[in-house]
Amino acid sequence: MKKIFIGTCNRSKQEEFSALAKDYPVKLYFPSKDQELSIQEIGATYEENALLKAKEYQRSIGDASMLFVGDDSGLCIPALNNEPGLYSKRWAGYEMTDQEILEYCLNRMKHLQGDDRKAYFETVLAMIDAKGKSTFYRGKMWGRILEKPGIALPHDGFPFRSTFWVDAVQKPWYLANMMSKEERKGFLTARETAFKNLLEDIS
């Protein structure tokens, strides 16, 4: 059974990874509170940031029996020159809370309608093995930004879950995440798509 260490302490991400991994012969590990690293995302691409996280956790944990995975993702709005992309948390030029990000997004888009509200999430996973070989996996999820957010419980690190409409299932993101496997009919989020590609590859 392959052992995979995923360098994220975000509970929502951990739940998403864990749910998908149940169908594969792998065992997932996540950082404990004592193992959590503060990693600056200084890369110029999703790939660079994801690989930076994977390398830092591999260096910190030091277990050659594990594959180490880092992730990076962002929302791209074509009508806004694909902003915010890599810079969701610092979209306005400073470190923002989830609520600030959402309010800033809706304000920037208040005059946009129809296809100009199209957007997509993109996720890149970087996996490195004991020999330092790196492999990248990518996923996208298309939709649009609603004019008003729906009613959704907050999930740390997911500022757009109440206002992103998922084209594939015709539901807002927070409701899409509540769908059963049967209701989903094969639908996967951007992160799930990337992770499934990784799981298929190593299996």
C-alpha positions as CSV (number, residue, x, y, z in Angstrom):
1,M,0.0,0.0,0.0
2,K,1.4,3.4,-1.0
3,K,1.8,6.0,1.7
4,I,1.1,9.6,0.7
5,F,1.9,12.6,2.9
6,I,-0.2,15.6,1.8
7,G,1.2,18.9,3.0
8,T,-2.0,20.7,4.1
9,C,-3.6,21.4,7.5
10,N,-6.8,22.7,5.9
11,R,-9.5,20.4,7.2
12,S,-11.8,20.9,4.2
13,K,-9.0,19.9,1.8
14,Q,-8.1,16.9,4.0
15,E,-11.7,15.7,3.9
16,E,-11.8,16.0,0.1
17,F,-8.6,14.1,-0.3
18,S,-9.6,11.4,2.2
19,A,-13.0,10.8,0.6
20,L,-11.5,10.2,-2.8
21,A,-8.7,8.0,-1.5
22,K,-11.1,5.4,-0.1
23,D,-11.3,3.7,-3.4
24,Y,-7.6,3.2,-3.8
25,P,-4.9,1.1,-2.1
26,V,-3.2,4.1,-0.4
27,K,-2.9,5.5,3.1
28,L,-2.9,9.2,3.6
29,Y,-1.0,11.2,6.1
30,F,-1.4,14.9,7.0
31,P,0.6,17.2,9.1
32,S,-0.1,17.2,12.8
33,K,-0.2,20.5,14.6
34,D,3.4,20.1,15.6
35,Q,4.4,19.3,12.0
36,E,2.6,22.2,10.4
37,L,5.0,24.4,8.4
38,S,4.5,28.1,7.5
39,I,5.4,28.2,3.8
40,Q,5.5,31.4,1.8
41,E,4.0,30.9,-1.7
42,I,6.7,32.8,-3.6
43,G,6.4,30.8,-6.8
44,A,5.4,32.4,-10.1
45,T,3.2,29.4,-11.0
46,Y,0.9,26.9,-9.4
47,E,3.5,24.2,-10.1
48,E,6.2,26.1,-8.3
49,N,4.2,26.7,-5.2
50,A,2.9,23.2,-5.1
51,L,6.4,21.7,-5.5
52,L,7.7,24.1,-2.8
53,K,5.2,22.7,-0.3
54,A,6.0,19.1,-1.2
55,K,9.7,19.6,-0.9
56,E,9.5,21.5,2.4
57,Y,7.4,18.7,4.0
58,Q,9.6,16.0,2.6
59,R,12.6,17.8,4.1
60,S,10.8,18.3,7.4
61,I,9.3,14.8,7.8
62,G,12.3,12.8,6.3
63,D,10.4,9.6,5.7
64,A,11.7,7.9,2.5
65,S,8.8,5.4,2.4
66,M,6.3,8.2,1.6
67,L,5.3,10.1,-1.4
68,F,5.0,13.8,-0.6
69,V,2.3,16.0,-2.2
70,G,1.9,19.8,-2.2
71,D,-1.0,21.7,-3.7
72,D,-1.8,25.1,-5.1
73,S,-5.0,26.4,-6.6
74,G,-6.8,29.6,-7.6
75,L,-9.8,31.1,-9.2
76,C,-9.5,32.6,-12.6
77,I,-12.0,35.1,-14.0
78,P,-11.3,35.7,-17.8
79,A,-13.2,39.0,-17.8
80,L,-10.7,40.3,-15.2
81,N,-7.6,39.2,-17.0
82,N,-7.8,35.8,-15.2
83,E,-7.5,37.5,-11.8
84,P,-7.0,36.6,-9.0
85,G,-5.2,33.4,-10.1
86,L,-2.3,32.7,-7.8
87,Y,-3.0,35.7,-5.7
88,S,-6.5,35.1,-4.2
89,K,-5.3,35.8,-0.6
90,R,-3.5,39.0,-1.6
91,W,-5.8,40.1,-4.4
92,A,-6.2,43.6,-3.1
93,G,-2.5,43.9,-2.3
94,Y,-2.6,42.7,1.3
95,E,-3.3,39.5,3.3
96,M,-7.1,39.1,3.2
97,T,-9.7,37.1,5.1
98,D,-12.1,34.8,3.2
99,Q,-14.9,37.4,3.7
100,E,-12.7,40.2,2.4
101,I,-11.8,38.2,-0.7
102,L,-15.4,37.4,-1.4
103,E,-16.6,41.0,-0.9
104,Y,-13.7,42.3,-3.1
105,C,-14.5,39.8,-5.8
106,L,-18.2,40.7,-5.9
107,N,-17.4,44.4,-5.9
108,R,-15.0,44.0,-8.9
109,M,-17.7,42.1,-10.8
110,K,-20.7,44.2,-9.9
111,H,-21.0,45.6,-13.4
112,L,-20.4,42.3,-15.2
113,Q,-23.2,40.1,-16.5
114,G,-23.8,36.9,-18.5
115,D,-20.7,35.3,-19.9
116,D,-18.5,37.9,-18.4
117,R,-19.1,36.3,-15.0
118,K,-17.6,33.0,-16.2
119,A,-14.8,31.6,-14.1
120,Y,-12.9,28.5,-13.3
121,F,-10.9,26.9,-10.5
122,E,-7.6,25.4,-11.3
123,T,-5.6,23.1,-9.0
124,V,-2.1,21.7,-9.4
125,L,-0.7,18.9,-7.3
126,A,3.1,18.3,-7.1
127,M,4.2,14.8,-6.0
128,I,7.8,13.9,-5.2
129,D,9.3,10.6,-4.4
130,A,12.4,9.6,-2.3
131,K,14.7,10.1,-5.3
132,G,13.4,13.7,-5.8
133,K,11.5,13.0,-9.0
134,S,8.6,15.3,-9.3
135,T,5.3,14.8,-11.1
136,F,2.4,17.3,-11.6
137,Y,-1.3,16.7,-11.8
138,R,-3.8,19.3,-12.9
139,G,-7.6,19.8,-12.6
140,K,-10.1,22.5,-13.6
141,M,-13.7,23.2,-12.7
142,W,-15.7,25.7,-14.8
143,G,-18.6,27.8,-13.7
144,R,-19.5,31.4,-13.0
145,I,-19.6,33.9,-10.1
146,L,-23.1,34.5,-8.8
147,E,-24.2,38.1,-8.2
148,K,-25.1,37.3,-4.6
149,P,-23.7,34.6,-2.4
150,G,-25.9,31.7,-1.2
151,I,-26.3,30.7,2.4
152,A,-23.4,28.4,3.2
153,L,-21.5,27.5,6.4
154,P,-18.0,28.9,6.3
155,H,-15.1,26.7,5.3
156,D,-11.7,28.1,6.1
157,G,-9.8,28.7,2.9
158,F,-12.8,28.4,0.5
159,P,-14.0,32.0,0.1
160,F,-15.9,31.3,-3.1
161,R,-17.9,28.2,-2.1
162,S,-21.1,30.2,-1.6
163,T,-20.9,32.3,-4.8
164,F,-19.4,29.9,-7.4
165,W,-21.9,28.2,-9.7
166,V,-20.7,24.8,-11.0
167,D,-21.7,24.3,-14.6
168,A,-21.3,20.5,-14.5
169,V,-24.0,20.0,-11.9
170,Q,-25.9,23.3,-12.2
171,K,-25.6,24.0,-8.5
172,P,-23.6,26.4,-6.3
173,W,-20.3,24.9,-5.1
174,Y,-21.5,24.4,-1.5
175,L,-24.5,22.4,-2.6
176,A,-22.4,20.4,-5.1
177,N,-20.1,19.3,-2.3
178,M,-23.1,17.9,-0.4
179,M,-24.2,15.7,-3.3
180,S,-23.9,11.9,-2.9
181,K,-21.6,9.9,-5.2
182,E,-24.7,8.7,-7.1
183,E,-26.0,12.3,-7.5
184,R,-22.7,13.5,-8.7
185,K,-22.7,11.1,-11.7
186,G,-18.9,11.3,-12.0
187,F,-18.5,15.0,-11.3
188,L,-15.3,16.0,-9.6
189,T,-14.0,19.3,-8.4
190,A,-10.7,20.7,-9.7
191,R,-8.8,19.3,-6.7
192,E,-10.5,15.9,-6.9
193,T,-9.7,15.7,-10.6
194,A,-6.0,16.4,-10.0
195,F,-5.9,13.9,-7.1
196,K,-7.8,11.2,-9.0
197,N,-5.2,11.5,-11.8
198,L,-2.4,11.1,-9.2
199,L,-4.1,8.1,-7.6
200,E,-4.7,6.4,-10.9
201,D,-1.0,7.0,-11.9
202,I,0.5,5.5,-8.7
203,S,-2.0,2.6,-8.6
